[in-house]
Amino acid sequence: MRHPPEQSPDPDRRSPVNRYARLLLAAVLATVLLAACGGEQQVRTVTANPTPVQEEAAQTPEAETEAEAGGTPAPEGEPVAEGTGSANGQPFSVAILELKRSGPTVVLNGEVSVPADEADSDVSFQITDTFSDPAAPDQTSYDAFDGVALIDPQNRKKYLVARDADGECVCTRELSSAFARPDAPISVQATLTAPPPEVKTVDLYVPKVKTFTKVPVADE
């Protein structure tokens, strides 16, 4: 009588432990390779189920009005960071008035203005997409203040502007209609994912300006 040839048993079926060990080893190797790259980990709050603060900023009519250019009054006091930049040959100044924690987020308040040496000229600066995020979803506003980011050098993480369930930033938008003039700065605001509570200073990236270092983050 002929017997069918013997077949080697499937090692995965024979030993579930071995299969788990191989999967675990693959995960460890992937983690090691990621760490070896040395890049910053990017963190963004996506408000598919937004927190009350983010939901108010992104969805209520009152907050929507304030999110438009110049709608949010800037806090009083000395700026925590200042810098200048240029877009389309037009110089401008940026003052970061505050980075303040609000639950799981940090709210940035700032102003865009014309530099002091241009103050005697009849000039204006149209902001448009100067501070926009080039990696933002295509269907979202192109002229938003969503390109700013917080950087935690110690933990090697980069915190991005929060977005609502539709992909729109929780930040100032419609900056194509915003013109900064010598006597009329434009207020801008952005809500970003917050670093851990023990992080008291961060680096702040502002497109077309610079990366500010050791900017203080105020507690609630």
PyMOL commands that set and color helices and strands:
alter all, ss='L'
color gray80, all
select helices_A, chain A and resi 11-14+16-37+52-59+61-67+116-118+175-177
alter helices_A, ss='H'
color red, helices_A
select strands_A, chain A and resi 41-43+46-47+81-87+90-102+105-113+125-126+149-152+157-159+163-164+179-180+186-193+201-206+210-216
alter strands_A, ss='S'
color yellow, strands_A
deselect
rebuild
show_as cartoon
